Amino acid sequence: MQGPLIDTLARQGVSRRTFLKYCATLASMMALPPAAGLAMAEAMAAARRPSVIWLPFQECTGCTESITRSHSPTLEGMIFDMISLDYQETLMAAAGHQAEEALHAAMKANHGKYLLIVDGSIPLGQDGAYSCIGGRSNLEILKEAAQGAAAIIAVGTCAAYGGIPKARPNPTGAVSVSDIVKDKPIVNIPGCPPVPVVMTGVLAHYLTFGSLPDLDDKGRPRAFFGETIHDRCYRRPFYDQGKFAKTFDDKGARRGWCLFELGCKGPVTHNACATAKWNGGTSWPVESGHGCLGCSEPDFWDAGDFYKALSMPAHPPTSVVAAPVAGATAGAAAGFANRAKKNAARKARQPITVADLEK
Amino acid sequence: MNELQFLTWVRGPGLDIAVGIFLLGTVWRLFEIYTLGRGKDLAAPRRAAGASGLHTVFRRSLPPPGMLKRSPVSYIGGYIFHIGLAVIVFLGAPHIMLIANLTGLSWPGLPAQIIGLATVMTMAAMLAMLVDRINKPAKRFLSTFEDWFTWAVTFLPVLTGWMAVQHLLLPYTTMLALHILSVEILLIVLPFTKLFHVFTLFGSRWYNGSANARKGVPV
C-alpha cells in the first residue's frame, strides 16, 4: 500500500463521500469547528503513511485486539492500516532477528519523524528482567526508541499510568511511559482497552494539523476525556430521579435504571465510552448492564471494590469494634476518676451549723 | 497522589480514622456524662415530676412567647437548617448507601433535585444565621472560637457536597473527596465540641424538665 491515503481507500471501495462523512464525524467528536472536518479530509487524503513503531511491553494485547479487531473492517481499522506500521510484534509477519531489524531500520530511516506507540507498562524491578524483547529490557528499548520519536502515544492504561501491572503490590516495579520519557510530547490514551476511535482520532489530528490534540492534566485528549461517563450516560436521568438498580437482575436493572448503587465508577471516570460506544457503536458496558470500572483513570485497580458505590467506604472500616471499646474504657476510667473526686470532696466537706455562724 | 487516590484514601483509611475517633469520643463522653449520676435530692419534691421531662423535650423546640419576633433569624433559620441537614443526610441516596453499608439499614431516598433544593435552603439559612451572629452585638459578644469553628465544620460538608454534585470549581472526583474529607473532619470534631448536642440534647432537656418539676415548676 503506497501513495496517498485516498487512493488506498478508493482501492478498498471507500467512496470520497464516505470518507468525508467519516472525517466530519471525527472532527465533531473532537469538538473541532465544522471546517476542520474538511481540512482533516484533505490532509488525511494526501497523507503519505507516517512511520509508526508500536512497542508492546508488559501488556495483555487487549489494546491491540481492541483497535485491530473490534472495529474491523470499518474505517477506523483501515485508517489504522494506512499508517506504515513498521514494527508491531503481534501483527507483523516477521519474527526474531528479522523483526528487530525492521525496528532498527524504521528507527534509522525515519529518525525524528516517526510516531511511537507504546502499550503496556515498563517494569523497573530486577533491572527490568520481568519483560524483555530480544534479550533487552523494556526500559532500554523504550529509551532508545523514544529518542528518535516525533511524539509518543501511550495506548492503554498500562502504558499511560502503569495500569494493572502497577496495582498493589506492584511486584515488577511497573511504571508508565511518562514516568520514564520526559523530553517528548506524550499523549495518553488510557482505557482497558481504550476506545478505538480515540486512537484514530488522535492519529487523524496528528496527520491533519501536524500536532497533538489539546490534553488534560493527565495527558489525555480533552476531546475524548473531557467529560465523565456519568455526565454523558444515557442512564443519568434515573440517577437524578433517585432510581437505582439494587441487584443485577431486579426490576430496576431490567428497566435500565442507574447502576450507581452497584458500584458504577462513572462519576469519577473520564472517557468517551458513553458517546463513542464500542463495537461499531453497538453498545458499551453500562448499556449492557454493568457499571463502569473506571479503567481509564490512574490506579483504578486499587480504587476500592468494583461493586461498591462511590459513597461507600472503599474497605470495611476496621475501627468500628476497637474504637467504642476504647471509648468505653476511657469513659469508665473518667467516670471512676470523677467519682473519686466527688467522694474526696464529700469527705473534705466541713459542715457549718447555725451555731457556728453565731460564734 | 492523584485525585482518585485521594478519593480512595478518604473512602478508606481516612474514613477509618474519622469513624474511629468519632466512636471513641462519643462512647467516652456518653459514658462519662451518664456515670456522673445525679446529686442526691435532699429536699422533699414539691411535685411529682410526671411527664415534665418529656414535655420539655418538645417545648424547648418551640420559641417561648415573643421570642420568635425578637429573634426570627435564630428560630426560622435554625429550623430550616436543622431539618435541611436531616433531609440531606438521611434521605440523600448516596448517604443512604453509606449508612446501609455501615449498618445494614436502608430506606428509600428522595430525588436529587429535592435534595439539591434542601441543600441550597440549608446553606442560605446557615449563612443568614452567620450574618446575624456577626451583626447582633450581643450574639457576637457571646460567640467564642468554638461557635465559629463548629459553624464552619458543619457548613463545609454541605457546601462541598453541593459543589461536587453541581460540578463547580473543581473536578467532581476532587470535590467528592473534599466533601468526604470535610465530613470526616466533622466526625472527628463532633464528640469534643458543642456539636455533641446531637447526642445529649434530648437527655439534658429531659433532665432539666423533671428537675424543674420536682422544684415546683411543672411543664
Interface residues (C-beta under 8 A of the other chain):
Chain A: K218 T228 H230 D231 Y239 D240 Q241 G242 F244 F260 E261 P267 V268 G294 E297 P298 D299 F300 D302 A303 G304 K308 A309 L310 S311 M312 P313 A314 H315 P317 T318 S319 V320 A322 A323 P324 A326 G327 A328 A330 G331 A332 A334 G335 N338 R339
Chain B: N2 E3 L4 Q5 L7 T8 R11 G12 L15 D16 I17 V19 G20 I21 F22 L23 L24 G25 T26 V27 W28 R29 L30 F31 E32 T35 L36 A93 P94 H95 M97 L98 N101 L102 P108 G109 L110 P111 A112 Q113 H167 Y172 T173 L176
